C-alpha cells in the first residue's frame, strides 16, 4: 500500500491517501455564510484524496471564532453548495467537520447568550472578539435535559451538510472543544452519567457520533480525536486514565462501522493510537499535530509501513494546493505564510501558486 493509491473509506472514494486536515481560516462572512473566496480555495485543493473542511458550527452557541462558517441557516446551506460542487467537478471528495466549540468561545463572537461545556469551568486564557481581547467565560454546565438537545444539533447539522452536497461529515472530538471537553477529568468534573469514570466521560462522544451516523449513515461519518494533546485546558496527563477513556470511546465506536477515525497525535505509530485503531475497527487517518509538520517522507512511510490508512496534512496543503502532484514529482514546495493563516481576504489563502504556474513562469 502506498500514499498515492486510491482508497475506499465507507461511502467515501479517495483518489489517494493524502488528506487535507481541517484548518480554521476565518473567511466566512459575519453571519457564518461561506464566500466565493472559499469556493476557490477548496476547489484548488481537490487533488488531495480527501478534504476535511474547516470546523463548522452546528449551532450558534458552538461558534468559536469570528469568520468561522456555520451549517445551520438556509443561507449557510445554500452557500456551501457551490463549494462542494466545485470540489466534485475537480474530482475531489469532501467531508464537513462539525465543530461545537463548547467553552472555547464568547457571546460577543457567537451572538448567543452563553457558552456551554460539561462543567461550569472556563477555558484558560483569552479570545479575540470583534470588540477586542476578552477572557474566556465560565461555561454553563449542560444539564441532563440539555445534552440530548446538543446531540440532536450535531445530527441536524450532519443532515444539513449532506443537503449542501458534502460526501460525509467528521465530528470534531479533539483540540479542547466540546466533545473533547467531556473526555478529560480536568474539564469534566461531573458526577452523573456523563462524568467521573472513563466510561461515563466517553458517553457524550459516543452518543454524538452514533446520532450523526444514524442521521447520515455510518459509512459517511468519521470523528477526529486528539488524545493527550493537552490544549485549551483539556488536559489528559494520566496515562492509565487516558487509555481507559479512549478504550471506552473506541469500543463505543466499534459497532457503528464508521468511515474513518482521524487521530491527531505526535506518535501515530505508538501503542495508544494503534490501540484506538484496532479497537474501533475503522480506517485510520493520522496527523502528527500542530508542532510537528508532516513531510512527504513521513507520510509515505506511515502508509507504506502500515501505521495508517491515510495521512492528514495541514500547513503543506495551505501553501501548496497541488501538494499531491508536488510530492509525487518531488517538486519544490511553496513556503506557508503564517501571518496570513487567519484573515478575511484571498491574500495568503487562495493566491499560492500552483506548480504548473510556477513552471510556466506565471
C-alpha positions, 0 to 999 in steps of 0.5 A: 500500500502506498500514499498515492493509491486510491482508497475506499473509506465507507461511502467515501472514494479517495483518489489517494491517501493524502488528506487535507486536515481541517484548518480554521481560516476565518473567511466566512462572512459575519453571519457564518455564510461561506464566500466565493473566496472559499469556493476557490480555495477548496476547489484548488485543493481537490487533488488531495484524496480527501478534504476535511473542511474547516470546523463548522458550527452546528449551532450558534452557541458552538461558534468559536471564532469570528469568520468561522462558517456555520451549517445551520441557516438556509443561507449557510446551506445554500452557500456551501453548495457551490463549494462542494460542487466545485470540489466534485467537478475537480474530482475531489471528495469532501467531508464537513467537520462539525465543530461545537466549540463548547467553552472555547468561545464568547457571546460577543463572537457567537451572538448567543447568550452563553457558552456551554461545556460539561462543567461550569469551568472556563477555558484558560486564557483569552479570545479575540472578539470583534470588540477586542481581547476578552477572557474566556467565560465560565461555561454553563454546565449542560444539564441532563435535559440539555445534552440530548438537545446538543446531540440532536444539533450535531445530527441536524447539522450532519443532515444539513451538510449532506443537503449542501452536497458534502460526501460525509461529515467528521465530528470534531472530538479533539483540540479542547472543544466540546466533545473533547471537553467531556473526555478529560477529568480536568474539564469534566468534573461531573458526577452523573452519567456523563462524568467521573469514570472513563466510561461515563466521560466517553458517553457524550462522544459516543452518543454524538457520533452514533446520532450523526451516523444514524442521521447520515449513515455510518459509512459517511461519518468519521470523528477526529480525536486528539488524545493527550494533546493537552490544549485549551485546558483539556488536559489528559496527563494520566496515562492509565486514565487516558487509555481507559477513556479512549478504550471506552470511546473506541469500543463505543465506536466499534459497532457503528462501522464508521468511515474513518477515525482521524487521530491527531497525535505526535506518535501515530505509530505508538501503542495508544493510537494503534490501540484506538485503531484496532479497537474501533475497527475503522480506517485510520487517518493520522496527523502528527499535530500542530508542532510537528509538520508532516513531510512527504517522507513521513507520510509515505512511510506511515502508509507504506509501513502500515501505521495508517490508512491515510495521512492528514496534512495541514500547513503543506496543503495551505501553501501548496494546493497541488501538494499531491502532484508536488510530492509525487514529482518531488517538486519544490514546495511553496513556503506557508505564510503564517501571518496570513493563516487567519484573515478575511481576504484571498491574500495568503489563502487562495493566491499560492501558486500552483506548480504548473504556474510556477513552471510556466513562469506565471 
